[in-house]
Amino acid sequence: MAALLCDGHVLLEGVPGIAKTLLVKALAEASGCSSKRIQFTVDLLPSDILGVTTYTPNKGFETIKGPIFANFIIADEINRSPPKTQSAMIEAMQEKQVTIAKETYPLPKPFFVMANNNPLETSGVYALPEAQVDRFLFKVLIGYPNSEQEVEIMENNITLRAFESFDIKPILSPEKILEMQRITKDIYIDEKIKKYIVKIINKTRKKDFEHGKYIDWGGSPRASIGVFIASKAWALMNGRNYVIPQDVKEVVHLVLRHRIILNYKARAEGIDSDKIIDEILNLVSI
């Protein structure tokens, strides 16, 4: 919800079978917007996503728009396709437009991509291009349910086959979402908190702390912008028209974990970006 308020996109990561697709589908239904699901496979082509221009004797050249032309895009197992196909999403996600046969077409507003991918250790997956990963505002990690939750899942048979039986009613509309996005931009954030955000991002670019040696590349200015707007959304969701430092701390892992590029030493020693972010938050004061 916070990403939607920010006009951003979300990348979900977790092993197969933990209802990533079900979660995304449920959110799409509740949004009240048009939605399309794109199943990424090894043979999926960019034109299968964006659309094509065809010629017929009766109509001449005609553009057939692809499934990307919807408010809410469910990109299922996005890293099952090779990088060329994955990169077809970059213009859409950043510019909210696509180019088909030299013609540029705007996408409907709001435009929201919620993608799920499998960990790289899973068979048959490709690493997402860094340029595309950076277009996702949040990266959300989904783990296994606890014992009580898994018992409930078994009892209710919560699977995609049972999805149609769910009574999910839309609670939003495109107009409401656009209005909420405008309100989010107007949330007040103090100069001290702005500088606090910049200090956090700058720390990811340095190697003057314990886990700094594991970083190849730190956060870009896009990361600063992401934490800035996400903090506003978090404040709004908590009933405030101003940002407090805790809002920054709540969103910084979501925004930064996929933007800190780690070296091979980090992977060998089991160090992930969340551990580095934790240390940075302990070191940086407002």
C-alpha positions in Angstrom: 0.0 0.0 0.0 2.8 2.4 0.8 4.4 1.8 -2.6 1.1 2.5 -4.3 0.8 5.8 -2.4 4.3 6.6 -3.7 3.5 5.8 -7.3 6.2 3.1 -7.0 6.6 -0.6 -7.8 7.2 -3.7 -5.6 9.4 -6.7 -6.1 8.5 -9.8 -3.9 11.0 -12.5 -3.4 10.6 -15.9 -1.9 10.8 -19.6 -2.6 8.0 -21.2 -4.8 4.8 -22.2 -3.1 4.4 -19.5 -0.5 1.5 -17.7 -2.2 3.3 -14.7 -3.8 1.0 -14.8 -6.8 -2.0 -15.2 -4.6 -1.0 -12.2 -2.5 -0.5 -10.0 -5.6 -3.8 -11.2 -7.2 -5.7 -10.3 -4.0 -4.2 -6.8 -3.8 -5.1 -6.3 -7.5 -8.7 -7.2 -6.8 -8.9 -4.9 -3.8 -7.4 -1.9 -5.8 -10.5 -1.6 -7.9 -8.3 -1.0 -11.0 -7.9 -2.9 -14.2 -5.3 -5.6 -13.8 -3.4 -8.0 -16.1 -1.2 -11.0 -15.2 2.0 -11.7 -17.2 3.5 -15.1 -16.7 7.2 -14.8 -17.5 8.7 -17.8 -19.2 12.0 -18.6 -21.0 10.3 -18.1 -24.4 8.4 -14.9 -23.6 9.2 -12.1 -26.0 9.2 -8.3 -25.4 6.3 -8.0 -28.0 4.3 -10.4 -25.9 4.4 -7.8 -23.1 4.3 -4.5 -25.0 2.3 -5.3 -28.1 2.9 -5.4 -31.8 2.1 -3.5 -35.0 0.5 -5.6 -37.7 -0.6 -5.0 -41.3 -3.8 -6.1 -42.8 -5.1 -5.3 -46.4 -8.4 -3.9 -45.0 -7.1 -1.8 -42.1 -3.5 -1.1 -43.0 -1.1 -0.9 -40.0 -2.8 -1.6 -36.7 -1.3 -1.6 -33.2 -2.3 -4.4 -30.9 -1.6 -3.4 -27.4 -0.1 -6.0 -25.0 -1.1 -6.8 -21.4 1.1 -4.0 -20.1 -1.8 -1.6 -20.8 -3.5 -1.9 -17.4 -3.4 -0.1 -14.1 -2.2 -3.0 -12.1 0.4 -5.5 -13.6 1.1 -8.8 -11.9 4.5 -9.9 -13.2 4.7 -13.5 -12.2 8.1 -15.1 -11.8 9.7 -12.2 -13.6 13.2 -13.8 -13.5 12.1 -16.8 -15.5 12.7 -14.8 -18.7 16.1 -13.8 -20.1 17.3 -10.2 -19.6 16.2 -8.9 -23.0 12.6 -9.7 -22.1 12.9 -8.4 -18.5 14.3 -5.1 -19.9 11.1 -4.5 -21.8 9.6 -3.5 -18.5 12.1 -0.7 -17.8 10.6 2.1 -19.9 7.1 1.2 -18.7 8.1 1.2 -15.0 10.1 4.4 -15.1 8.4 6.6 -17.8 4.9 5.2 -17.6 4.9 4.7 -21.3 5.9 2.1 -23.9 7.3 2.3 -27.5 5.8 0.0 -30.1 7.3 0.3 -33.6 8.7 3.8 -33.1 5.3 5.1 -31.6 5.1 6.0 -28.0 1.9 5.2 -26.0 1.1 6.4 -22.5 0.1 3.9 -19.9 -3.1 4.2 -17.8 -2.9 6.0 -14.5 -2.2 4.9 -11.9 0.3 2.3 -13.2 1.6 -0.1 -10.6 3.8 -3.2 -11.1 3.9 -5.9 -8.5 6.4 -8.6 -9.5 7.5 -11.7 -7.8 10.7 -13.6 -8.4 12.4 -16.7 -7.2 15.8 -16.6 -5.4 18.8 -17.1 -7.7 19.5 -20.5 -6.2 16.3 -21.7 -7.8 16.7 -23.7 -11.0 15.9 -22.0 -14.3 16.1 -18.3 -13.3 18.0 -15.3 -14.6 19.5 -12.5 -12.6 17.4 -9.3 -13.0 19.3 -6.5 -14.7 20.4 -3.9 -12.1 18.7 -1.1 -14.1 15.4 -2.9 -13.8 15.8 -3.9 -10.1 16.5 -0.2 -9.3 13.0 0.7 -10.8 11.3 -1.2 -8.0 10.7 1.1 -5.0 10.4 -1.7 -2.5 11.8 -5.2 -2.3 9.8 -7.4 0.1 11.1 -10.7 1.3 8.5 -13.4 2.0 9.5 -16.3 4.2 7.8 -19.5 5.3 4.7 -19.2 7.5 4.9 -20.3 11.1 3.3 -23.5 12.3 0.0 -21.9 13.3 -0.3 -20.1 10.0 0.5 -23.2 8.0 -2.2 -25.2 9.8 -4.7 -22.5 8.9 -3.5 -22.6 5.3 -4.1 -26.3 5.2 -7.5 -26.1 6.8 -8.7 -23.4 4.4 -7.0 -24.8 1.3 -5.8 -21.3 0.4 -4.6 -21.8 -3.1 -5.1 -20.1 -6.4 -7.8 -22.7 -7.2 -9.8 -21.4 -4.3 -9.3 -17.7 -5.1 -12.6 -17.3 -6.9 -14.4 -18.3 -3.7 -12.9 -15.3 -1.9 -15.2 -12.4 -1.4 -12.7 -9.6 -2.2 -14.5 -6.3 -2.7 -12.7 -3.3 -4.2 -11.9 -0.6 -1.6 -10.2 1.8 -4.0 -10.5 3.2 -7.5 -8.1 4.8 -9.9 -9.4 8.3 -9.0 -9.0 7.6 -5.2 -5.5 6.3 -5.7 -4.4 9.3 -7.7 -5.8 11.6 -5.1 -4.0 9.7 -2.3 -0.8 10.0 -4.3 -1.2 13.8 -4.4 -1.8 13.9 -0.7 1.3 11.8 0.0 3.5 14.4 -1.9 2.2 17.1 0.4 3.2 15.4 3.7 5.7 17.7 5.5 9.2 16.5 6.1 11.7 18.6 8.2 15.1 19.6 6.9 16.8 17.6 9.6 15.1 14.4 8.5 16.0 15.2 4.9 19.6 15.4 5.9 19.2 12.2 7.9 18.1 10.3 4.8 21.0 11.7 2.8 23.5 10.6 5.6 22.1 7.1 5.5 22.4 6.8 1.7 25.9 8.3 1.8 27.0 5.8 4.4 26.2 2.9 1.9 28.8 4.4 -0.4 31.6 4.4 2.1 33.7 1.6 3.6 34.6 3.1 6.9 32.5 0.8 9.1 32.7 -2.9 9.9 30.5 -4.3 7.1 31.5 -1.6 4.6 34.1 -4.0 3.1 31.2 -6.1 1.7 29.8 -3.3 -0.4 30.6 -3.0 -4.1 28.1 -0.2 -4.9 26.0 1.9 -2.5 22.6 3.6 -3.0 22.2 6.1 -5.8 20.2 9.4 -5.6 17.2 7.3 -6.7 17.5 5.5 -3.3 17.4 8.9 -1.5 14.3 9.8 -3.4 12.8 6.5 -2.6 13.3 6.8 1.2 12.1 10.4 1.0 8.7 9.6 -0.6 8.3 6.3 1.2 8.7 8.0 4.6 5.9 10.4 3.6 3.6 7.5 2.7 4.4 5.7 6.0 3.5 8.8 7.9 0.2 9.2 6.0 -0.6 5.5 6.7 0.0 6.2 10.4 -2.4 9.2 10.4 0.2 11.9 10.4 0.8 14.8 8.0 4.4 15.0 8.9 7.4 12.6 8.9 9.2 11.4 12.0 12.6 9.6 12.1 10.9 6.3 12.9 9.1 6.5 9.5 12.5 6.6 7.8 13.7 3.6 9.8 10.5 1.6 8.9 11.0 2.0 5.1 14.7 2.1 4.7 15.2 -1.7 4.5 12.4 -2.0 1.8 14.0 0.7 -0.3 17.7 -0.1 0.1 18.0 -3.9 0.3 18.0 -4.3 -3.5 20.1 -1.2 -4.1 23.1 -2.1 -2.1 25.3 -4.3 -4.4 27.4 -6.7 -2.4 30.6 -8.4 -3.4 31.4 -12.1 -3.5 33.0 -12.0 -0.1 29.7 -11.0 1.4 27.9 -13.9 -0.2 30.7 -16.3 0.9 30.4 -15.2 4.5 26.6 -15.1 4.5 26.3 -11.3 4.9 23.2 -9.8 3.3 22.2 -6.1 2.7 19.8 -6.1 5.7 22.6 -6.7 8.1 24.5 -3.8 6.5 21.5 -1.5 6.8 21.0 -2.4 10.4 24.6 -1.4 11.2 24.2 1.9 9.2 21.1 2.8 11.2 23.0 2.2 14.4 25.8 4.4 13.3 24.0 7.3 11.7 22.2 9.8 14.0 19.7 12.4 13.0 
